């Protein structure tokens, strides 16, 4: 069964809750991270209803989509939530990107560039549940990744070994 941040906070320790509250305060203070990242399932469902899609409110509630899961709701994943109308998928995913300040994915992005901007990469890290993600704020993330050279994930697929 999927767990939301509210479920985990009921089970968690006091220091985990304190770390999450500290991170929330730092992120919101930075002005670059939307408060929506910290929304509850009901707040996300209210947002979807406010967009003009009250018929999908139950889809988001049933799948326990909170702020952290909202980060991962893009056009390819909305279908799994029960949203099948293509125009609705496009509209909802664009509204989510606008809300979270995530750039629109470009099909012609150079492979020498990171796969998304720093806010998108940070939000991807925030979507993971755990102590490391709870303690990570945007400023710390940008300081840790500022001078690192982007290197795509390398695998050994397609490499020929000559014997």
C-alpha positions in Angstrom: 0.0 0.0 0.0 1.3 3.4 -0.9 2.3 5.7 1.9 2.0 9.5 1.9 4.2 11.9 3.8 1.3 12.3 6.4 1.3 8.5 6.9 5.1 8.4 7.4 5.0 11.3 9.8 2.6 9.5 12.0 5.1 6.6 12.2 8.2 8.8 12.2 10.4 10.2 14.9 10.3 13.8 16.1 13.7 14.7 14.5 12.5 13.5 11.1 9.5 15.9 11.3 11.8 18.7 12.5 14.1 18.2 9.5 11.2 18.2 7.1 9.8 21.4 8.6 13.2 23.1 8.5 13.7 22.1 4.9 10.2 23.3 4.0 10.9 26.7 5.6 14.2 27.0 3.8 12.7 26.0 0.4 9.8 28.4 0.7 12.1 31.2 1.9 14.3 30.7 -1.2 11.4 31.7 -3.4 12.3 29.2 -6.1 10.5 26.1 -4.7 6.7 26.0 -4.7 4.9 25.3 -1.5 2.9 22.7 -3.5 5.8 20.3 -3.0 4.6 20.0 0.6 0.9 19.8 -0.1 -1.3 17.0 1.4 -3.4 14.7 -0.8 -6.5 16.9 -0.2 -4.7 20.0 -1.3 -3.5 18.4 -4.5 -7.1 17.1 -5.2 -8.4 20.7 -4.5 -5.8 22.0 -7.1 -7.0 19.5 -9.7 -10.6 20.5 -9.0 -9.7 24.2 -9.2 -8.2 23.6 -12.7 -11.7 22.6 -13.8 -11.3 18.8 -13.6 -13.5 17.8 -10.6 -14.0 14.4 -12.2 -10.3 13.5 -11.5 -10.3 14.5 -7.8 -11.1 11.0 -6.8 -8.3 9.6 -9.0 -5.7 11.7 -7.2 -7.1 10.9 -3.8 -7.4 7.2 -4.5 -3.7 7.1 -5.6 -2.6 9.2 -2.6 -1.0 11.9 -4.7 0.5 14.4 -2.3 3.0 17.2 -3.1 5.9 14.8 -3.4 4.1 12.5 -5.8 2.7 15.5 -7.7 6.3 16.2 -8.8 6.3 12.9 -10.7 2.9 13.5 -12.4 3.8 14.2 -16.0 1.9 13.4 -19.2 3.2 9.8 -19.4 2.1 9.0 -15.8 -1.3 10.6 -15.6 -2.8 7.8 -17.7 -1.9 5.4 -14.9 -3.9 7.5 -12.5 -7.0 7.1 -14.6 -6.9 10.2 -16.7 -7.4 9.1 -20.3 -8.5 12.2 -22.2 -5.4 13.4 -24.1 -6.4 17.1 -23.9 -7.0 16.8 -20.2 -3.6 15.1 -19.8 -1.8 17.9 -21.6 -3.7 20.6 -19.6 -3.1 19.0 -16.2 0.6 18.2 -16.8 1.2 21.8 -18.1 -0.5 23.2 -15.0 1.6 21.0 -12.7 4.8 22.1 -14.5 3.8 25.7 -14.1 2.9 25.3 -10.5 6.2 23.6 -9.7 8.3 25.8 -12.0 9.5 22.8 -14.0 10.7 23.5 -17.5 8.8 22.0 -20.4 10.7 18.9 -21.7 12.4 19.6 -25.0 12.8 16.9 -27.6 15.9 18.6 -29.1 17.9 19.1 -25.9 21.6 18.4 -26.3 22.9 15.3 -24.7 25.9 17.3 -23.4 23.5 19.2 -21.1 21.8 17.9 -17.9 18.5 16.2 -18.7 16.7 19.1 -16.9 17.4 22.3 -15.0 18.5 22.4 -11.4 15.0 23.0 -10.0 13.7 19.9 -11.9 16.6 17.8 -10.6 16.1 19.0 -7.1 12.4 18.2 -7.2 13.2 14.8 -8.5 15.3 14.3 -5.4 12.5 15.6 -3.2 10.0 13.1 -4.7 11.9 10.3 -2.9 10.8 9.6 0.6 13.5 9.2 3.2 15.7 11.0 5.7 18.2 12.2 3.0 15.4 13.8 1.0 13.8 15.3 4.1 17.0 17.0 5.0 17.8 18.3 1.5 16.9 21.9 0.8 17.3 23.7 -2.5 20.3 25.8 -1.5 22.2 22.8 -0.2 21.4 20.9 -3.4 22.6 23.7 -5.7 25.8 24.1 -3.6 26.5 20.3 -3.9 25.9 20.2 -7.6 27.2 23.6 -8.8 30.7 22.6 -9.8 30.0 19.0 -10.8 30.3 18.2 -14.5 27.2 16.6 -15.8 27.8 13.0 -16.9 25.0 10.9 -18.2 24.5 7.5 -16.6 26.8 5.0 -18.4 26.0 1.4 -18.9 27.8 -1.4 -20.6 25.0 -1.9 -23.1 26.1 -1.8 -26.6 29.9 -2.1 -25.8 31.7 -4.6 -27.9 34.5 -6.5 -26.2 37.3 -7.6 -28.6 39.0 -10.8 -27.6 
